[in-house]
Amino acid sequence: MEWLPVLIIGGLLTFATRLSFIALLGRFEAPEVVTRALRYVPPAVLSAIIFPEVLLRDGVFVTPWVNPRLYAGIVAGLIAWRTRNVLLTIGVGMAVFWALGWAGM
C-alpha cells in the first residue's frame, strides 16, 4: 500500500503536464522558429532509439557484415519509405531478420 500514493501522484502529474499542452494549444501561438524546430523532434527521438539498437550489441559496435539487424533495418527503412505502411514495414523487417538468423548470420 505504500506505493499507491506514489502511483496516484505520478499519474496526476503526468495527466497535468499533458493536459497543459492541450489546454494551451488554442490560446498560445508558438513562434515560427519553435514550430520549425519541433518538426525535428520525432526523427531525433526515433534515431536515438533505433540506431543504438541496430548498430550496438551489449554496448559494442557490431561490424556491418555480421549484423543481421542492420540489414533488416535497411530493408524495413526502404519498405517504409516506399509504401508508408507500418504493418508491412514491421512484417518485412522481422521476416528479413528471422531469415538472416535462420541462415546463420
C-alpha positions as CSV (number, residue, x, y, z in Angstrom):
1,M,0.0,0.0,0.0
2,E,2.9,2.4,0.3
3,W,3.3,2.6,-3.4
4,L,-0.3,3.7,-4.0
5,P,0.2,7.4,-3.2
6,V,3.3,7.4,-5.4
7,L,1.4,5.9,-8.3
8,I,-1.5,8.3,-7.9
9,I,0.7,11.4,-7.7
10,G,2.8,10.2,-10.6
11,G,-0.4,9.7,-12.7
12,L,-1.8,13.1,-11.7
13,L,1.5,14.8,-12.6
14,T,1.6,13.1,-16.0
15,F,-2.0,14.0,-16.7
16,A,-1.4,17.6,-15.7
17,T,1.6,18.0,-17.9
18,R,-0.2,16.5,-20.9
19,L,-3.4,18.5,-20.2
20,S,-1.4,21.7,-20.0
21,F,-0.3,21.4,-23.7
22,I,-3.8,20.5,-24.8
23,A,-5.4,23.5,-22.9
24,L,-2.8,25.9,-24.2
25,L,-2.9,24.7,-27.8
26,G,-5.6,27.1,-28.9
27,R,-4.6,30.0,-26.7
28,F,-0.9,30.3,-27.3
29,E,0.8,30.7,-30.7
30,A,4.4,29.5,-30.6
31,P,7.0,31.5,-32.5
32,E,7.8,30.2,-36.0
33,V,11.3,29.2,-35.1
34,V,10.0,27.0,-32.3
35,T,7.4,25.4,-34.6
36,R,10.1,24.6,-37.2
37,A,12.4,23.2,-34.5
38,L,9.7,20.9,-33.2
39,R,9.4,19.3,-36.6
40,Y,12.8,17.7,-35.9
41,V,11.9,16.1,-32.5
42,P,10.3,12.9,-33.8
43,P,13.2,12.0,-36.2
44,A,15.7,12.8,-33.5
45,V,13.9,10.7,-30.8
46,L,13.4,7.7,-33.2
47,S,17.1,7.9,-34.3
48,A,18.2,7.9,-30.6
49,I,16.1,4.7,-30.1
50,I,16.7,2.8,-33.3
51,F,20.4,3.4,-34.2
52,P,21.9,2.1,-30.9
53,E,19.6,-1.0,-31.1
54,V,20.6,-1.7,-34.7
55,L,24.3,-0.9,-34.5
56,L,25.3,-1.9,-31.0
57,R,25.3,-5.3,-29.2
58,D,25.9,-5.0,-25.4
59,G,27.3,-1.5,-25.9
60,V,29.8,-2.6,-28.5
61,F,29.7,-1.7,-32.2
62,V,28.8,-4.7,-34.4
63,T,30.6,-4.9,-37.8
64,P,28.1,-4.4,-40.7
65,W,28.9,-7.7,-42.5
66,V,27.9,-9.8,-39.5
67,N,24.9,-7.7,-38.3
68,P,21.5,-9.0,-39.3
69,R,19.8,-6.2,-37.5
70,L,21.4,-3.7,-39.8
71,Y,20.3,-5.5,-43.0
72,A,16.8,-5.9,-41.6
73,G,16.7,-2.3,-40.6
74,I,17.8,-1.1,-44.1
75,V,15.2,-3.3,-45.8
76,A,12.5,-2.1,-43.3
77,G,13.5,1.5,-44.0
78,L,13.2,1.1,-47.7
79,I,9.8,-0.6,-47.3
80,A,8.6,2.3,-45.0
81,W,9.9,4.9,-47.5
82,R,8.3,3.2,-50.5
83,T,4.9,2.1,-49.0
84,R,4.4,4.2,-45.9
85,N,2.7,1.1,-44.4
86,V,3.7,0.5,-40.8
87,L,2.5,-3.1,-40.6
88,L,4.2,-4.1,-43.8
89,T,7.4,-2.4,-42.7
90,I,7.4,-4.3,-39.4
91,G,6.5,-7.6,-41.0
92,V,9.1,-7.4,-43.8
93,G,11.8,-6.2,-41.4
94,M,11.1,-9.0,-38.9
95,A,11.0,-11.6,-41.8
96,V,14.4,-10.4,-43.1
97,F,15.8,-10.5,-39.5
98,W,14.5,-14.0,-38.9
99,A,15.6,-15.3,-42.3
100,L,19.1,-14.0,-41.7
101,G,19.2,-15.6,-38.3
102,W,17.9,-18.8,-39.7
103,A,20.6,-18.7,-42.4
104,G,23.3,-18.4,-39.7
105,M,24.1,-14.7,-39.7
